[in-house]
Amino acid sequence: MNGEEYIGRADESLDATYEAPMSLAEYVDTVLETPEIAAHASKYLLAAIEAAGTRTVIEEGEEKERYRFFDDPHNDGEHAILGNTEVLNAFVDDLRSIAAGRGKDEKIVWLEGPTATGKSELKRCLINGLREYSKTPEGRRYTVEWNVAGAGGSDSALTYGDVPVEDEDDWYESPVQVHPLTVFPQDVRADLLAAINEKLDDHIEIHVDGDLDPFSREAYDYLEEQYRRQGTEDLFSAVTDPGHLRVKNFVVDIGRGIGVLHSEDEGTPKERLVGSWMHGMLRELDSRGRKNPQAFSYDGVLSQGNGLLTVVEDAAQHADLLQKLLNVPDESRVKLDKGIGMDVDTQLVIISNPDLEAQLNQHAEREGQDPLKALKRRLDKHEFTYLTNLSLEAQLLRRELTNETSVWDPDSWEELETWIQEPVTVAVRDEAETATEKELAPHTIEAAALYAVVSRLDASPIPNGLDLVDKALLFDRGYLMEGDERVDIDDYDVEKTDADGDHGIPVTYVRDIVADLLHETQDRHHPDLPVEHVIMPRDVLNAIAEGLGDAPVFSAAEAGEYEERVVPVKNHVFGEQERDVLDAMMRDKRVDESTVEEYIEHVYAWASDEQIENARGEYVDPDPLKMKVFEIEHLGRFDEDNYDDNDPDEAVEAFRTDKIITALNRHAWQRRDEEFRVGDVSPKEIPVIKTVLGSHDWDDVKRTYEDFDPRQWDNPPSGTETARLKEKTVENMVDMRGYSEATAELTSRHVMSQVSYRWD
């Protein structure tokens, strides 16, 4: 596209975002037609979250429904909150109770957790999501603007700032996004809200409490006084005439419906909460002997967040302010000074590290005399924890190291596992004029993420036979494979404890370790391949473990504990690398999927006493010989002694029934509302078959390649079977698993160095 086309697209975007200002009557008609647009703050926030829909995720081994809003979909996931779905769901439940006024409307939502757990991302996600939702037709947000010109004498003017309005086409918007319905007298508003809620298809009714903000009230009172002096009969109609009052939509953003108080913000409590008086303007504005609210700045956090959301970030830095906020959820009101008050409709959220709780509990030993007791009673705490899912941590680490932002939403565990294990290439520029491509080998992100997760898990409740890596895998996919048996997390009696995720290695520490490695040249060489620019899983694991003792974020006890947990992670990652090498070596010996499908079809027909349609369209009995050959040669579970000619014995029959037919029945049950066909089942969905399709061991390699010697792998003699097998293996690793030649060379060398010790 050229420049004009981009300008045109920008015009279209803004045209779809903004509406022409409307009269108060037009706004009321619009609300009666679409009641949701008049929602109060907590209800609007809830609607924005729910509008994005949900998706199913697995965390801590359990399926959970997650609100897509927290994936930051409007911003391509840049500020998505990964994990902590239960915490986010509880936050939404709080909003639902607050919006409905069910006992929690006096609560302040408190989100607490250690650094790098997603709390700040939640703030950004809320800002992004609310901004984009307010651009949609169903998410429009409205306020009023005023023009008093023409209502009185030549000196009449509405002032905000230091320039008076001199033309009726000049309008001043409410500086605190006041709700348009607050213009109506209380009795009329009550009837109007009843009519609106009657049309609302929701159990949570809309309520609009309070009055006009002081700035708007000054304009309203001025207009009313002028028209009363003129003897106008229909005063409300005169004051709210479209020449004086208009309703306009606005895009929600920081300062306009969202107030954010940062840790570095300074000022008196009053200035931080609502704003400050502009003393030069107080002298200029005549307000009948009192302060004119048009001379107020309205730049405090509650003024900015009125109408939607107020966030106090790093709340421990504003502990003095929290007590001043008590009357906001209780009375929905603050004061500009002792003579002028302002009604506030906003959802309060405070965000802190664990140090705030220590401040709040400093007088806890005084029990009933604790001066902070009232504040603590109003705080509804939700605790963010470190991620305990491998896939989420891997995704987070990739986001920290690259510009990737999209949120992973896989269709299967196999797809997710591929993303976890795949390599990452990062361009790094040091003193060189051109950037150098550094490669994180396959399983490197997985290794770093797994180590971080394992450091965060509680070791005490793990059943015998499992280790922390097993617990991490159970939390991520909900099951383990024991041989060809799938064993679900419920069968292991493994559940998340309070200690899981409340400590451990943060992603920021791992990120910094990997970032340092990216700027180092590895001490290894190859005549043809750039292996010095490759970072292997063991490079990262060693660097993380070795740096723990010197890192100020860990105590000596923590560093020692985490160092010990690196061994099972190394073992697991080596097993994954070994599988990659074996699969590549034995690629040509894998069972063809069509052969597997044929076997499944014959077993299903054998069990159900049915016939099979052959290539000529004839229906024939299942072939006992084909099943026998597959079970002996490919499965390797049985031999000739298990068959009388081609008829299976009880062990074979039990295998077919328990392992094959059970899996097919499970799939048929899952598809019970559709027509079930055996051909619809992927062989990979049957655990025992999944094992056959891609599982080999070193005994298979020995039998297949009798002259292969793993000790020659680094530099195999030309013309040997080892040389030919190595060349083919490296090619297959590149083709099957996404390795580069350099990472395939290093990974296969590492695997063969271990295999050679036990080869003979």
N, C-alpha and C positions, 0 to 999 in steps of 0.2 A: 504494500500500500504506500501511497505517497502522503505528503504532509496534509493535504486537504482532506484526504479520506480519514486520517486519524482525527482531525478536527471534527469531522462529521460524526465519527463514532462517539467522541466526547460529548457533542451536542445531544446525541440520542440518549446517552447515559444520564445526563442531567435532566433532560426532558422527562425521562421515565421516573426520576427521583422526586422532582418537585411538582407541586400542584399550584395553580393560581390561588391567591388568597380568596377566601369565601366569607360571606356574611355569617353572623351568629346563627341566623335562622337556617341557612344552608348547611351549616355544620350540624345542627341538631337533626335535620332531616337525614344527613349522611350517617350519623350515629344510630338513629332509629333503624336504618337499613343495614348497617354493619356495626353492631354494638361493640365488638371487640376492640375497635380503635379508641374507645374511651376508657380502656382499662386503667386501673390504678397501678402504682409502680410495681409491686411484687407480682401482680397478676400478669402484667405486660412482660416482665422478665421471664416468668414461667412460660408464657405463650411463645416467646422467642426461642427458648430451649426446646420446647416440645415440637415446634414447627419443623425442626430439622430432622425429626424422626429418630429411630433407634436402630441398632444393629447388635447382633449376638457376638460376644467375645468369651474367651476362656481365661479366667484369672484365678490363681490359687487352685487350679484344677476344677473349677466350677464354671458352668455356663451362666453368663450374666447378660442382661440387656443394658446396653450402653447408649446414652444420648449422643447422637452424632454432632450435636452443637459443640461438644467439648473436643471434637476432632478438628475444630477451626476450619470447617469446610469452605467458608467464604473466602478464606485466605490461603487455599491450597495446603492447609495443615501446618502453616509456619509456626503457629503458637498452639498446636494441639497439646492437650494434657494426656500423656501416655500413662495408662494404668490408673490406679486409684479409683476404679469405677464405683466401688461401694461407697466411697467417700462422696463422690460427685452425685450419686443417686440419693444419698442421705441429704445432701445440700438441696437437691430438687424437692425432696419430700418436705423439707423445712419450708421452702418457698410455697409449696402447695398449702401447708397449714397456715402460714402467715397470710397468704393471699385470701384464704377463706376465713381468717379471723378465728381459727380454732385454737386459741390458747397460747400460740407462739408469737402473736403479733407484737409483743413487747420485747421479743428477743433480738439480739444482735448476733449475726452469724460470724463465728470465729473459725478461721482456717489456720491450723498450726502444723508445723512440721520442720524438719531439718532442711538445710540448704539443698538445692538441686533436686527437689521432689515435685516440682511443678506448680508451686503456689503462685509465683509471678506469672507463669504462663497462663494460669487461670484468669488473672486480671486482664492480660492482653487478649485472651480468647473471648472474654466477656465483652470487652470494648469492640473487638472486630465483629463479633456475632450480632451485638445490638445495633451497631452502625449499619450493617448490611440488612438486617431485618427491618430497620426503620425505612429503608429504601423500597421495600416491597409494598404493594397495595394493602395487604392484610396487616402490615406492621407500621403503618403510618402513625406518626406522633405529632400532636398538634399543640399549639399555644396561641396566645393573642398578641396583637400589636395595636398601638394607640396613636391617635392623632387628634389633638385638641384644638387645632387651628380652626378659626371661624366660630368658636363657641362663645367667645367673650369679646372684650375690647381689643384694641390693637396691641396691647401688651401681653395678651394670652400666649403662653408657650409651654410646651412640655419639654422638659430638659433632662437629658441623660448624658453626662459628660459636661463639656463646657460650651456646646453649641446649641442654641435653642432651635426648635422647629419653627420655620417661618413659612412653610408651604404645606398645603394639605396633602401633597403627594409624598411628604416625608413622614415616615412612620418609625416608632420606637417599639421594639419587641420587649415583652416582659423579660427582664434579665435573669429570671429564675424559672423559665419554662412553665409558667403557671397553667393549670388545666383550664381549658375554655369554659367548662361548666361551672367553675367557681364564680363566674360573672353573675350567675342567677342568684336571687335571694334564696335562703335556705328552704323555705316552704315550697317554692316552685321547683327547686332542684330536687327535693325529695320525690315529688310526683314524677318529674322527668326521669329520674333514675329508676323508679318503679316501672315505668313504661319501657325503659331500655332493658332492664333485667328480665322483663317478661318476654322479650324477643330474643334474649341471649340463650343460646343452646349450650349451656355450661352450668354445672352445679355451683361454681364459684361466682358469686355475684360481683358486679362492679360497684365500688363505693368511691365517692369523691367527697372527702371531708375538707373542712377548713374554708378559708376565704381567699380573696385575691391577695396577691403579694403586695407589700407596701408601695412599691413603685406603681403598680397598676391601680391600687386603691387611691393613690394620690390623683392619678388621671381621672378615674371614675368620679371621685368626689368633686373635683374641679368642674367636670362637665355637668354633673348633676346640679351643682350650685348655680352655674351659669344659666342653665335652662329653667331652673326653678325661678330665678330672678326675672326671667323673661315670661313667666306664666305658662310655660309649656305644660300641657296636661299629661301626655304620655311620656313621662320622664325616662323610663327604662328604654323605650324605643328610641328616644332622642339620644341618650347616652351611648347606646349600642348601635346606633345608625352606622351603616357601612362606611360612612365618611369619617367616623371616629374609631370604630372598632372592627378589626378584621381577624379572622382565624386563619392561621397559616401552618403548614406542616414544616417540620425541621428534621434534619438528619442528626440522629443521636451521635454524640462524640464527646470526648473529654471537654468539659466546660459547658456542654449543652445536653443535660440529662445524665451525664456521668461525671461525678466528682472523684478525683484521686488525690489523696494526701500522701506525698512522698516523704521518705525519711528525712530529707534535707530541707523540707519546707519549714520556715520559721515564722515567728510572730506570736502575738498574744493568743490565748485560746479563742477569743472572739474573732480575731482576724483569720485564724485558720479555719474556724467553723463557718462563718457567714460572710466575712469581709470587713471593711473599715470605712469610716467616714472620711470624705474628702473635704478637709477644713476650708480650703479656698472656696469651694462651691457653696458651703454652708453660709458664707457671708453674702454670696450673690443671690441665693434663693430665699424668697420671703414665704414662709409657711406659717403665718399667723402665730409667731412667737415660739414655734417648736422646730425641731430638726426636720428638714425635708428629706424623706427617704430617697428622693431623686439624687441626693448628694452622697449616696452610699455606693461602695464599689461592687458589692455582690460577687466577689471573687473567692469567697471561702468555699470549702469543699462541699458543704451542705447546699449552698446556693447553686453551685455547678451541678450537683447531683439531684437537685429537686426534680421530681417527676419520674425518676427511674432508679439510679444506683449511686451509692456513695461507698468508696473503697478507701480504707486507711491501710496503707502499705507499710510494712515493717513497724507494726503497731507499738512495739516496745519503745520506739523513739518518741511516741506520742502518748505514753501512758497517762500523763497528766490530763490529756484531752478526753480520754475514754470516759472518765466520770462526768465530764460536761455533756456527754452524749446521752446520758441516761434518760433525760426527758424527751428525747427525740422519738424513740419507739413508744414510750408511754403516752406522751401528749401530742406527738407530731407537731411540735412547735419550738421555735427558737426566738431569741430576741436580738434585734439590732442594737438596742440599748434598753434601758429600763422603761422607756416610754413607748417603744415601737416593737411589736412582735411580728413573726412571720410563720405561717403554717407551712409544714414541710411534709411532702409525700415522697419518701425515698427508701430503698432497701439498703440497710447498713451491712457492710461486710468488712471485717478487719482481718488482716493477714499478718502472721508473725512467725518468727522462729521460736523454739522452746523457751527462750529467755524471758518472754513475756509472762509465762506462767510463774516463773520464779518471782517476778515482781509482784504479781497478783497475790502470791501466797506469803509475802513477807510478814504479814500480821496474822497468819492463820492460827498461831498459838493463842491468840487472844479470843478465839472462838466468837462468842456473841458480840464482842466489842471490836471485831474486825471492821475497819472503816471501808474496806473494799468489798465487803460481803454483798452489798446491793449490786455492785457492778458484776461480780462473778455470777450472781444469780441470773443476770440477763444475758450472759454470754453463752451461746450454744456452740460448743466446740466440736470441730471435725478435724481429725488428724490425718495429714498426708504422710505417707511413708515412702521409703525407697522401694523401687520396683522389685518384685520377686518373680517376675516372668522373664525368662531368657529372651523370648522374641521381642518383648517390649524394650528390654534393656539394649538389645542389639540394634533395634530401630532408633532408640534415643542416641546411642553412641554414633551411629552413622550420621544422624542429623547434626551432631556436635562437630563432626569431622568434615562434612561435606555440605553442599547447599541443598541436599534433598529435604523436602518438606512434606511430601504426600504421606498420608497415613496408610499403613498396610491394612488391607481388608481382604485376606485370602479366602479362597473357596474350600481349601482343605489344609490339613496339617502338612502334607507333602509339599504344597506350594509355599507355605510359610517356612518350612525347614530349608527349602532352597534359598529363600531370601536371607535367612539367618547365616547360611554358610557361604554365600557367594563372595567373591573377591571385591575389593574396592580399589580404585585407582585415584590418586590425588596428585595434582600438579603442585610442586613445591619449588619456590624460587628463593635461592639464597644469594650468594655473591654473583652467580652466573647471570648473564643477560637473558637467557631463555630459561623457562621453567623446566624442571626435571620431573618426569613421571615416576612417582613412587607407587609401588603396588603392595597392598595388604593382601597376602595370599588367602585362598579359600580357607575358611575356619578361623581366621585371625580375629575378625570382629566377634564371631561366636565365642572364641576362647576368652577374650577380654570381658565380654558381657557375662558369660557363665561364671567367671571368677568373681566378678562384682556381685552377682546374685547369690552365689554360694556363701560369700562373706556375710550376707544379710540374713541367712536362714538360721533358725533355732535348731541346734543339733540334738536337743534332749528328747524330743518325742518321736525320733525316727525308728521304725520297726527294725528288728534284726534282719540282716541281709541287705539292707539298703544303705546308701550313703547320701551325702548332701547333694551330689550331682543327680542322683535318682529323684530326690525330693524336688529339685529345681525342674526336672523334666516332667514330673507329675503335675506340678503347678502350671506348667506351660501348655501341656497337651491333654492332661487328665488321665493318662494311662502309661504303662510300661509294657514292653514286650518281653515275656519270659519264654525263650525259645520261639515257638510259633503261637503262643498263647498271649492274647491281649488281656492284661489285668488292669482294671480301672482303679482310680485313686480311692474309691470307697472301700475296695477290698483290702487296701493296705492300712486303713485307719490313719491316714495322714491328713491333718487339717492345719490350717494357718493358725498360729498362736499370736499372742500380743507381741512377742519378741521378734517375729518375722517382719523384717523391713524397717524396724525402728533404729537400726544401727548398720554399720558395714561400710564398704568402700563406695564413695559417691562417684557418679559418672564423671564429674568434673576432674577428679584425680586421675581416672583412667584416661580420659580425653587428653590431659596434659602429658601423660606418659607416652601415649601414642604419637601426639604431636611432636614431642621431642625426638622420638625415633624417626619420624618422617624427615627430620632435618639432619639426621646422621647417615653416614655411609657405612653399611654393614661390612664387617671384616670377612668377606668371602669373595671368591673370584671364580670366573669361568671364562674359557677362551672365546666363547661365542655368545653367551647369554648375560644380560645385565643383572646378575644375581645380587650385586652389591646394593641395588635399589629395591630389593624385595624385603618386606618385613613378614616374618613367619610367626605362627601362633606362639611358638616357644620363646621367641624374642620378646613379645609383649608380656607373656606370663612371667618370665624371669625379671623383666624390668619393673613390673608392678610389684612383685614380691620383694625385690631387692630395695625398692624405694620406700617401703612402708615404715622402716625404722627411722628414717630421716624426715618423714612427712610430719609437719606440726599438727595436722588434723587428727592424728591417731596417738593414743596413749601407748606406752610400752606393752601393756597387756593386750591391747587390741592388735597392735602390729604383730606380736607373737602368735596370736590366735589366727589371724588372717594368713600369715605365712604358711602355717601348717595346712591350710585348706587348698593350697595350690596343687598338691599332688593328685587328688582325685580328678581335678579339672584337666591336668596334663594327661592323665590316663584316658579320660574320655575323649579328648581331642585327638590323641594318637589313634584311638580306635576308629574315629571317623576318617582320619587320613588313611589308615590301613584299609578300611573298606573301599575308599576311592581307588586305591592302587589295585586291590584285588579285582574290583569290578572292571577296571580298565584292562588288566592283564587277561581276564577271562571273558572279555566281551564276546568273542566269537563262539564261546562255549555255552552261552546263556540259552535257556530254553526259549524257543520262539513263542510269542504270546498267543499266536493262533493255535499252537499245539496245546497250550494250557487251556484255552477256551474250549477246545474240542473235548479235552478230558472232563472239564466241568460239566459240559452238556451231557456227556455219556453217563456220568455219575448221577446227575439229576434224573435222567430218564430211568436209570437202573433203580433208584430209590423209589420213584413214583410209579414204577411198572408201566412206563410209557414207551413209545417208539420215537425215533429220530428221523427227520427228513434229510435224505442224502442229497448229493449234488444233482441227481437225476429227478428229484422230486418224489422219490419213493420213500415210504415209511418203513424203517427197518429197526430191529432190536439193537440196543446199545452193544457195542463191541467189547466183550470181556478181555480180549487180548490187548486192545489199545489201553484199557485202564490198567491192566497188569504191567505192561511195559513202562507206562508212565510212572507208576508207583515204585517200580524197582529201579529204573535207570535214572529218572529225573528227581524223584523224591528221595530215593535212597533209604526209605524206611523199611522196606520189606525185601525178601528174597524168594527164590523158588519154593522154599519150604512152606511159605504162607499161602500156597495155592495148590489146589488139586486140579491138575491140568491148568485151566484158566479161571476156575471157580475160587473165589477168595475164602479165606478162613474167617473165624470170628473177629480176629484182630483187625484184619483189613476192612471187614464190614463195619466194625465199630469206628474205625478211622474215617471211612467215607461218611458215615452218619453224623458223627460228632464234630468233625472238622470241616467238612465240605457242605453238607446239607444244612447244618445249623447256621452257617454263615449265609447261605442262600435264603433260608427262611427268615433270618433277621432282615435281610435286604427286602424281601417280599413284604414283610410286615411294615417296614418303613414306607413302602410304596403301595400300601393297601388300597388307596383311593384311585390307583391307576391300574392299567393292565400290566401284569408282571410277565416279563420274558427273561429267560436265563441269559440271553444275549445282552440284556441291559446291564448286567453285572460286570464291573471291571474286575479282572483277576486279582488286582492289587487290593481289592476290598476284602479278600479272604486271607486271613493272616498266614496260614500255612502255605498258600500259593504265593503270597507276597515274598515269603522267604525263599521259595524255589526260584522265582524270577530273577533275583539279583544277589543270591547269597552263595559265596564260595569260601573255601578256606585254603590254607597252604598245602594241605594234603592233596587237594584237587590240582593245585599248581604242580606239585611233584609228579602226580600221575600223568598230567597232560604234557609237561615239558621236562622230560627225564634228564636232559643235559643242562638244565638251567642251574646257575650258581649265583645266589644273591650276593656273595662276597666279591663278585666281579662287577657289580652294578655300576659303581662310580665310573670306571673306565673299562668296559667289557672289551675283550679282544675281538678284533674285526672278524666277521664271518661266523661267530659263535651263535648258538641259540640264545644266549643271554643278551647279546647285542641286538639281535633281531627282535626279541621280546621287549627289550627296553624301548627301542624305537617305536614299536607299536603301542606300548603302554603309554608313553608320553603323548602320542597322537590322540589316543582315546581319552586321556585325562583332559586334554584341551577340548575335545569335541563333546564329551559327556558331562563334564563337571565345571566347565568354565575356567579351567586353569590356563595360565600362559605357559609357554615352554619353560620359562625360568622357574615359575612356581612349581610346575610339574616335576622338573629336574630336582629341585630342592626337597620337595615333599617325598618323592619316591626314594631319594637317597636316604632321607631320615628313616623312612619305614624299613628299607632294606638293611640299614645299619643295625636295627633291632632284630629283624628276622634272621639275619645271618648268625646271630649268637645261638639260636636254637634250631638251625636248619638240619644239622646231622642228628 
